[in-house]
Amino acid sequence: MAIISTAAAVLGYVVLGGISDVPLALVQAFAAGAILCMLADTMMPEAYEHGGGVVGLATVVGFAIAFLLSSVNG
């Protein structure tokens, strides 16, 4: 899996390395949606089981901080 992921990353960089801002934003939005889907489907039920209701708030705060950091950096 690590070799396939590495090859996909290199291929993506070669093919999409010079992409403009709008298509790049669409690709990043799709990736963010995939991560949220994985969290909601796989990780959140177990987190709620072990951590309770504060898990949702922690998730939202984490995503907000990540967004703010990416906005400041970019």
For each residue, the residues with C-beta under 8 A, 3 or more apart:
1: 4 5
2: 5 6
3: 6 7
4: 1 7 8
5: 1 2 8 9
6: 2 3 9 10
7: 3 4 10 11
8: 4 5 11 12
9: 5 6 12 13
10: 6 7 13 14
11: 7 8 14 15
12: 8 9 15 16
13: 9 10 16 17
14: 10 11 17
15: 11 12
16: 12 13 19 23 24 27
17: 13 14
18:
19: 16 23 24 27
20: 23 24
21: 24 25
22: 25 26
23: 16 19 20 26 27
24: 16 19 20 21 27 28
25: 21 22 28 29
26: 22 23 29 30
27: 16 19 23 24 30 31
28: 24 25 31 32
29: 25 26 32 33
30: 26 27 33 34
31: 27 28 34 35
32: 28 29 35 36
33: 29 30 36 37
34: 30 31 37 38
35: 31 32 38 39
36: 32 33 39 40
37: 33 34 40 41
38: 34 35 41 42 43
39: 35 36 42 43 44 59
40: 36 37 44
41: 37 38 44
42: 38 39 45 46
43: 38 39 46 47
44: 39 40 41 47 48 55 59
45: 42 48 49
46: 42 43 49 50
47: 43 44 50 51 55
48: 44 45 51 52 53 55 56
49: 45 46
50: 46 47
51: 47 48 54 55 58
52: 48 55
53: 48 56 57
54: 51 57 58
55: 44 47 48 51 52 58 59
56: 48 53 59 60
57: 53 54 60 61
58: 51 54 55 61 62
59: 39 44 55 56 62 63
60: 56 57 63 64
61: 57 58 64 65
62: 58 59 65 66
63: 59 60 66 67
64: 60 61 67 68
65: 61 62 68 69
66: 62 63 69 70
67: 63 64 70 71
68: 64 65 71 72
69: 65 66 72 73
70: 66 67 73 74
71: 67 68 74
72: 68 69
73: 69 70
74: 70 71
